[in-house]
Amino acid sequence: APLPASFSSRGPLRAGAGDLLKPDLIAPGQDILAAVAPPGGGGLLFNLYSGTSMSSPHVAGLGALMMDLYPTWSPMRIKSALMTTGYDVLDGANSNPLVIFSQGAGHVRPNSAMDPGLVFDSDANDWLAFLCGTTAAVQPGTCAALSGMGYSLDPSDMNVASIAIGDLPGSQTVRRTVTNVTGRATYNVSVTGLSGINVTVTPSTFTLAKNASQTIEITFSNASAPLNAYVGGQITWSNAKHDVRVPVVIRPVALGVPAQVSGTGAPISYPVKFGYTGAFTAAPYGLVAATIESRTVLDDPTDGACSLTAPNAQLHPVTIAAGTTYARFSLFDDFTDGNDDIDLCVYRGTTLVGSSGSGTSAEEVSVVNPTAGNYTVVVHGWGTDGPDAQYALFYWLLDSTDAGNMTVTAPAAAVIGTAGAINLTFSGLAPATKYLGSVAYSGTSGLPNPTIVRVDTP
């Protein structure tokens, strides 16, 4: 021990394009002797339990002890202290990204966490800025205000005790701010792992009084690391008493573009970053209007999982033709008749290819380059506010056809380490219609999947 359990969740984090490392850290969670409630535990007072239900109480208890020790510290300071003082699992080298994706910053070591030296702190505005850079859920005015206040909207700049870059096109600089929570001290930086990546840390040494802070810029440049594969390593700030260590995972890519952009029919512009030098083109696929099938679904009295045989589920047959590059199936809360919880799953034959089961009726399943064949989209009434619920299933099937309603302008060539913009304009779109399209890229091998373009006209 410690070895991550086979059932322990592992990264990378798919949300936010992998620009935040998960898990953060690990703690004891397998075969833990714990008090149990006799009515649900076979009459026992104690038993061996495993899972997050065991590791989470360990960390919560340590957090409570840390709060007692440092009552003015924020939760993020406590989290930082637990992360930077963790130790490695025994699965392999801590420069192996697979090890980092299983342990995060490492296994908690509470005695060391009481004296971390430096901490990485953040507040609600930092997390709002992170959400601005990873979702469309924050109001644009809020994001603009945060940017004007100096908050970075790049999710890789989130001030946590880890660094993740899910798409490194050539080079990127990330920022962290550390705060000294002990006496005056001088720290020097060292880097291990990150094979094929050049790392520059500025400043490489600094001296801080107690409670003083230092902003650090860290530039990562791809020298020889293979594209589309993660590399891992550690950055450590040290003095005679402290080693403040953060894990790093980076995936070099040939092209950095967003996975999806959205709009209402007005022009859209989004950034592109190049990780190679050579030819470059961007071509439109679509836009196509959604196919809509409206029905009602009865409640599933068993509250079971979405499946082909779920009680009262509605089955929608869909044929996907050869040459389809992208398929998306969606439900929206606005198209139900109340506070319903409707789930969605998609099968090819009897094989599950995707499912979505949040606590609302806003569900989505997308399939890149789907295999041609007959599919079944299952709409499952997990919880309705009446005997049944109205819904509308929306789906789009994209191929490599240009529908003539989206124009793409892009840089004429790629130059490694540079950035540009891709501009989209639209014409001939019908009102009150949900469209889907994509922008496909070519010019070298290893380019990402097309950027999905979602347009909902008013």
C-alpha positions in Angstrom: 0.0 0.0 0.0 -0.9 2.5 -1.3 -2.1 1.1 -4.6 -5.2 2.7 -6.3 -8.1 0.3 -6.3 -9.2 -1.2 -9.6 -12.5 0.6 -9.2 -11.0 4.0 -8.4 -11.9 6.7 -10.8 -9.1 7.9 -13.1 -8.4 10.9 -15.3 -8.1 12.6 -17.6 -11.0 14.9 -17.0 -13.1 15.2 -20.2 -15.0 18.3 -19.1 -13.1 21.5 -19.8 -11.0 19.9 -22.5 -8.8 18.3 -19.8 -7.5 21.6 -18.5 -8.0 20.6 -14.9 -6.4 17.5 -13.3 -8.7 15.0 -11.7 -8.5 13.2 -9.3 -6.9 15.8 -6.9 -5.6 13.3 -4.4 -6.3 9.8 -3.0 -7.0 8.5 0.5 -7.7 5.1 2.1 -10.9 3.6 0.6 -10.7 -0.1 0.2 -11.7 -2.6 2.9 -12.1 0.1 5.6 -13.4 -1.1 9.0 -16.3 1.2 9.5 -19.4 1.6 11.8 -22.5 0.7 9.9 -26.2 1.0 10.6 -27.6 -2.4 11.7 -30.9 -2.1 9.8 -29.1 -1.8 6.5 -26.0 -3.8 7.4 -27.4 -7.2 8.1 -27.6 -6.5 11.8 -23.9 -5.7 12.1 -22.4 -2.8 14.0 -19.1 -2.8 12.0 -18.1 -4.0 8.5 -15.5 -3.7 5.8 -16.6 -1.0 3.3 -14.9 0.3 0.1 -15.3 3.2 -2.2 -15.6 7.0 -2.2 -17.9 6.5 0.9 -14.7 5.6 2.8 -12.0 7.8 1.2 -14.1 10.9 1.3 -14.7 10.8 5.1 -10.9 10.4 5.6 -10.3 13.6 3.7 -13.3 15.4 5.3 -12.0 14.5 8.7 -8.5 15.8 7.9 -10.0 19.0 6.5 -11.9 19.5 9.8 -8.7 19.0 11.8 -6.9 21.4 9.5 -9.7 24.0 10.0 -9.3 23.6 13.7 -5.6 24.2 13.4 -6.0 27.1 11.0 -9.5 28.6 11.5 -8.9 31.5 9.1 -7.8 29.3 6.2 -10.1 28.9 3.2 -11.1 25.4 2.1 -8.9 25.8 -1.0 -5.9 26.5 1.2 -6.6 23.3 3.1 -7.0 21.3 -0.1 -3.7 22.8 -1.4 -1.9 21.7 1.7 -3.2 18.2 1.5 -2.2 18.0 -2.2 1.3 19.5 -2.2 2.4 17.2 0.7 1.0 14.0 -0.7 3.2 11.0 -1.4 3.3 8.6 -4.4 1.5 5.4 -4.9 3.5 2.2 -5.8 2.0 1.7 -9.3 5.0 3.3 -11.1 7.0 6.4 -11.7 5.3 9.7 -10.7 6.2 11.0 -14.2 3.9 8.4 -15.8 0.7 10.2 -16.7 -1.3 7.0 -16.0 0.0 7.1 -12.4 -0.8 10.8 -12.1 -4.3 10.1 -13.5 -4.8 7.6 -10.7 -3.3 9.4 -7.7 -3.6 13.1 -8.6 -1.1 14.9 -6.3 -0.6 11.7 -4.3 -1.8 10.0 -1.1 -2.7 12.3 1.8 0.0 12.7 4.5 -1.7 14.7 7.2 1.3 15.4 9.4 3.1 17.0 6.5 0.0 18.9 5.5 0.1 20.8 8.8 3.2 22.6 7.5 2.9 23.0 3.7 5.1 26.1 3.3 3.2 27.5 0.3 -0.4 27.2 -0.6 -2.4 27.8 -3.8 -5.6 29.7 -2.9 -8.8 30.6 -4.9 -12.2 32.0 -4.3 -15.7 32.0 -6.0 -14.6 34.5 -8.7 -11.7 32.2 -9.7 -14.1 29.3 -10.2 -16.6 31.5 -12.1 -13.7 32.4 -14.4 -12.9 28.8 -14.8 -16.5 28.1 -15.7 -16.4 31.0 -18.2 -13.5 29.2 -20.0 -15.1 25.8 -20.0 -18.9 26.2 -20.4 -21.6 28.5 -21.8 -23.5 28.5 -18.6 -22.2 31.8 -17.1 -23.7 35.0 -18.3 -21.4 36.8 -20.9 -21.5 40.0 -18.8 -20.2 38.2 -15.8 -17.3 36.7 -17.8 -16.5 40.1 -19.3 -16.5 41.7 -15.8 -14.2 39.0 -14.4 -11.8 39.4 -17.4 -11.8 43.1 -16.8 -10.9 42.5 -13.2 -7.8 40.5 -14.2 -9.1 37.0 -13.8 -7.9 34.6 -16.5 -10.7 32.7 -18.3 -8.2 30.0 -19.4 -9.1 26.9 -17.4 -5.4 25.9 -17.2 -4.8 29.1 -15.1 -7.1 27.9 -12.3 -5.1 28.5 -9.2 -5.0 24.9 -7.9 -2.1 22.7 -6.8 -1.8 20.9 -10.1 -1.3 21.8 -13.7 -3.2 20.3 -16.7 -3.1 21.3 -20.3 -5.4 19.0 -22.4 -4.3 20.6 -25.7 -0.8 22.1 -26.0 -0.4 23.5 -29.6 3.3 24.4 -29.6 3.6 26.3 -26.4 1.5 27.8 -23.6 2.1 29.8 -20.5 0.1 29.1 -17.3 0.0 31.2 -14.2 -0.1 30.3 -10.5 0.0 32.4 -7.3 1.5 30.9 -4.1 1.1 32.3 -0.6 3.7 31.7 2.1 2.0 30.5 5.3 5.2 30.1 7.3 8.1 32.4 8.2 10.3 34.2 5.7 11.7 31.7 3.2 13.5 31.4 -0.1 12.2 28.8 -2.6 13.9 27.3 -5.7 12.1 25.4 -8.4 12.9 22.0 -10.0 11.2 20.0 -12.7 11.1 16.3 -13.2 9.6 14.2 -16.0 7.7 15.9 -18.8 9.9 14.2 -21.4 10.0 16.1 -24.7 8.6 19.3 -23.1 10.8 22.4 -22.4 9.7 24.1 -19.2 10.6 27.6 -18.2 9.5 28.9 -14.7 9.7 32.6 -14.0 10.9 33.5 -11.4 12.9 30.3 -10.8 13.7 31.5 -7.2 11.9 33.9 -4.9 11.9 35.0 -1.3 8.6 35.6 0.6 7.7 37.0 4.0 4.9 35.2 5.9 1.5 35.8 4.3 3.2 37.4 1.2 2.3 36.0 -2.3 4.2 35.5 -5.5 2.7 35.1 -9.0 4.6 32.5 -11.2 4.6 32.0 -14.9 5.3 28.6 -16.3 5.9 28.2 -20.1 5.6 24.7 -21.6 6.9 24.2 -25.2 6.8 21.0 -27.1 10.3 20.0 -28.3 9.9 16.4 -29.2 6.9 14.9 -27.3 4.5 12.9 -29.5 1.2 14.5 -30.5 -2.1 13.5 -29.0 -0.5 11.6 -26.1 -0.1 12.7 -22.5 3.2 13.3 -20.8 3.5 13.8 -17.0 5.9 15.2 -14.4 6.2 17.2 -11.3 7.2 20.8 -10.4 8.5 21.3 -6.9 9.3 24.5 -5.0 11.8 23.7 -2.3 13.7 25.2 0.6 15.6 23.5 3.5 12.3 22.6 5.2 9.6 22.3 2.6 9.0 20.6 -0.8 5.9 22.0 -2.4 5.1 19.6 -5.2 2.4 19.8 -7.9 1.7 17.2 -10.6 1.6 18.2 -14.3 -0.1 16.5 -17.2 0.2 17.8 -20.8 -1.1 16.6 -24.1 0.6 18.1 -27.1 -1.6 18.6 -30.2 -1.2 19.8 -33.7 -4.1 22.2 -33.4 -5.9 23.9 -30.5 -9.5 24.6 -31.2 -12.7 24.5 -29.1 -14.8 21.3 -29.2 -18.0 23.4 -29.7 -19.1 26.9 -30.4 -22.6 28.2 -30.1 -24.6 31.2 -31.3 -28.0 32.5 -32.5 -27.2 33.2 -36.1 -24.9 36.2 -35.7 -21.2 35.8 -36.8 -19.1 33.7 -34.5 -15.3 34.0 -34.1 -13.2 31.5 -32.2 -9.4 31.1 -31.6 -7.1 28.6 -33.3 -3.6 27.8 -32.1 -1.1 25.9 -34.2 1.3 23.2 -33.1 2.8 22.6 -36.5 3.9 24.5 -39.6 2.4 23.8 -43.0 -0.8 23.9 -45.0 -4.1 24.5 -43.2 -7.8 24.6 -44.3 -11.1 24.7 -42.5 -14.2 23.5 -44.2 -17.9 23.8 -43.3 -20.1 20.7 -42.8 -23.8 21.6 -42.5 -25.7 23.4 -41.0 -28.6 21.0 -40.7 -31.9 21.5 -38.9 -32.9 19.1 -36.2 -35.3 16.3 -36.8 -37.9 16.5 -34.1 -40.1 13.6 -32.7 -42.6 14.6 -30.0 -44.3 12.0 -27.8 -45.2 11.4 -24.2 -43.5 8.9 -21.8 -45.0 7.2 -18.8 -43.1 7.1 -15.5 -40.9 4.1 -14.8 -42.2 2.9 -11.4 -39.0 0.9 -10.8 -36.7 4.0 -11.2 -34.3 1.7 -13.0 -31.6 2.5 -15.6 -32.3 3.7 -19.1 -32.3 0.6 -21.4 -34.1 -1.1 -24.3 -36.3 -2.9 -21.8 -36.9 -0.2 -19.2 -40.5 -0.1 -18.2 -42.7 2.4 -20.2 -39.7 3.7 -22.1 -40.3 5.2 -25.6 -38.1 3.7 -28.4 -37.2 5.8 -31.5 -35.7 4.0 -34.4 -33.0 6.0 -36.3 -31.0 4.8 -39.3 -27.5 6.3 -39.6 -26.2 6.1 -43.2 -22.6 5.5 -44.3 -20.6 8.7 -44.4 -22.2 10.2 -41.3 -19.5 12.1 -39.4 -21.4 13.1 -36.3 -24.7 12.2 -34.6 -26.3 14.0 -31.7 -29.5 13.2 -29.8 -30.9 15.8 -27.3 -33.7 16.4 -24.9 -34.4 19.9 -23.5 -36.2 20.9 -20.3 -38.1 23.6 -22.3 -39.9 21.0 -24.3 -41.3 19.0 -21.3 -44.5 19.7 -19.5 -43.2 20.2 -16.0 -40.4 19.3 -13.5 -39.7 15.9 -15.1 -36.6 13.8 -15.0 -36.3 12.1 -18.3 -33.2 10.2 -19.3 -31.8 9.3 -22.7 -29.7 6.3 -24.0 -28.7 5.2 -27.5 -28.2 1.7 -28.8 -26.8 0.2 -32.0 -28.6 -3.1 -32.1 -28.3 -4.3 -28.5 -25.0 -2.4 -27.9 -25.2 0.7 -25.7 -23.2 3.5 -27.5 -24.1 6.4 -25.1 -26.3 7.5 -22.3 -27.2 10.7 -20.4 -29.0 10.7 -17.0 -28.9 13.9 -15.1 -31.4 15.1 -12.6 -33.3 17.0 -15.2 -34.6 16.4 -18.7 -31.7 18.2 -20.4 -29.9 15.2 -21.8 -27.5 14.7 -24.7 -25.7 11.8 -26.4 -23.2 12.5 -29.2 -21.4 10.0 -31.4 -18.3 10.9 -33.5 -18.0 8.9 -36.8 -20.8 6.5 -35.9 -20.9 3.1 -37.5 -23.6 2.9 -40.2 -26.6 0.9 -39.2 -29.9 0.8 -37.3 -30.0 2.6 -33.9 -32.6 2.9 -31.2 -32.9 6.1 -29.1 -34.5 5.3 -25.8 -36.4 8.0 -23.9 -36.9 6.9 -20.3 -39.3 8.5 -17.8 -37.1 8.0 -14.7 -39.3 10.5 -12.7 -42.3 12.4 -14.0 -44.4 14.9 -12.1 -47.6 13.2 -13.3 -48.6 9.9 -14.9 -46.7 10.8 -18.1 -44.5 13.6 -19.5 -44.5 15.3 -22.8 -41.1 15.6 -24.5 -39.5 16.4 -27.9 -36.5 14.4 -29.1 -34.1 16.4 -31.3 -31.5 14.7 -33.4 -29.0 15.7 -36.1 -27.0 13.6 -38.5 -24.0 15.4 -40.1 -22.0 14.3 -43.1 -19.3 16.0 -45.1 -21.8 18.0 -47.1 -21.7 21.8 -47.1 -25.3 23.0 -46.8 -24.4 26.5 -48.1 -25.6 28.3 -45.1 -22.3 28.6 -43.2 -19.2 30.4 -44.5 -15.8 29.7 -42.9 -12.8 32.0 -43.1 -9.5 30.8 -41.6 -5.8 31.4 -41.7 -4.2 30.4 -45.0 -1.4 28.4 -43.3 -0.2 27.1 -40.0 2.9 28.4 -38.2 3.9 26.6 -35.0 3.4 28.6 -31.8 1.1 31.2 -33.4 -2.6 31.9 -33.0 -5.3 33.1 -35.3 -9.1 33.2 -35.6 -11.7 31.2 -37.5 -14.8 33.3 -38.4 -18.2 31.9 -39.2 -21.1 33.7 -40.9 -24.5 32.4 -41.6 -27.3 32.9 -44.2 -30.7 31.6 -45.0 -31.5 30.2 -41.6 -35.1 29.7 -40.6 -36.3 31.3 -37.4 -36.9 29.4 -34.2 -34.8 26.4 -35.4 -32.1 24.4 -33.8 -29.2 23.8 -36.2 -26.0 21.8 -36.0 -22.9 21.8 -38.1 -19.2 21.5 -37.8 -15.9 22.9 -39.1 -13.5 20.2 -40.3 -9.7 20.8 -40.4 -7.0 19.5 -42.7 -3.3 20.2 -43.5 -1.4 17.6 -41.5 -1.9 14.3 -39.6 -3.2 14.2 -36.1 -5.6 17.1 -36.3 -8.6 17.1 -33.8 -12.2 16.2 -34.6 -14.2 18.9 -36.2 -15.5 21.8 -34.0 -19.2 21.4 -33.6 -21.3 24.5 -34.4 -24.6 24.9 -32.6 -27.0 27.7 -33.8 -30.4 28.2 -32.2 -32.2 31.0 -34.1 -34.6 33.2 -32.3 
